[in-house]
């Protein structure tokens, strides 16, 4: 493995060198950094031109200039990165411009990718298992529509109905009977289509989902939850139990009682820690605290799984760790919700769901305010990016799983008497993820390059906006800084995809 990684790193370095030389040369040939000054009427125009020529070393041949830039970029390996200055941004160091833009884009890409992977793969698996059913045809129809929609049109619709109209509702959150009936009807139809079965079973599913969804929405409206939202210890326990049952069912099956008990014990531990941890959240509101407690949550799950798991300690520890982290995440969300009323009082009157920017200017508050504000600005562009990716991942995962389900080893696994969950999750899905891993790796690299249209519509100052500014002004250093970040991340994720192949399928060897 080490030999493979070193060999790939050598190839990656060569690719980056060649690509960077081509990009630098083409940008330098086509760009004119002096264009704005040549058209200036300033009395000291020639002096400004001379200063920029000296600053950007324009009197040096392009090839020599590239190697000067490369020497500064090589210093990144020793922590002294020097990518020059961006004259189009008042001579701001490129490293500073990149750090701000990359942080903004990575935040957006991470959220969109996680949402797309979770929902895309889940829907794809369900449609593959329900092939040629009404649910399959409906999802196929919707995914083709969403995949073909122009992103700018989706973004405008999200602004209108996901922000403006929803903000109007939040300003006076009255849940009407019509809304209750429509919401219950929609969820009833969706769950009825997913679960399937005989018509009797479908009607029972529809009725149960209709009553549960409508009743929950009516309860939330009657208790004023939309004005002062909270999850509370009861909600944490219910969510934790649901996570324990769901994750156990997917991981080992509910017949594995020790794994289920491990997950439920973890939920009980977090229920006991619910009130003590509120003091920690209040007195130590820092990101490092959240990260360390998250590691502790995983450790709690692993420890409980090893103690209770019996012969299946590995599976119990893995499942309990996932449930523990999910329960901890719900507690964090509950803590963020507590600042919602105060947050509404501090933001502009435009509404909670923001339509432009990545944060509210001049917002005063601790970490919990910043998290809520970040979510309010992140939700619309994340949905816009994730919708198209969900449609693509749904089609890819469905096609890949259907191909694998027809293989001989899957039929052999069924003939041996294995449960359908084991056949799908252990044998089929693992191999079906191989082509999907490649697609996801390339998509992440492409998204980190900046979703230019989405960033423009939502005024999200990320890598896409930085790249466009660099091209418009002929700022070679800014363009090359963009290339360094996106190029390195693209080849890195490509390497990660290669390593995932051998992890997903033992038949694939890195040699």
Beta strands, then each sheet from edge to edge (+ up, - down):
strand 1: 85-86
strand 2: 92-93
sheet 1: 1+ 2-
end
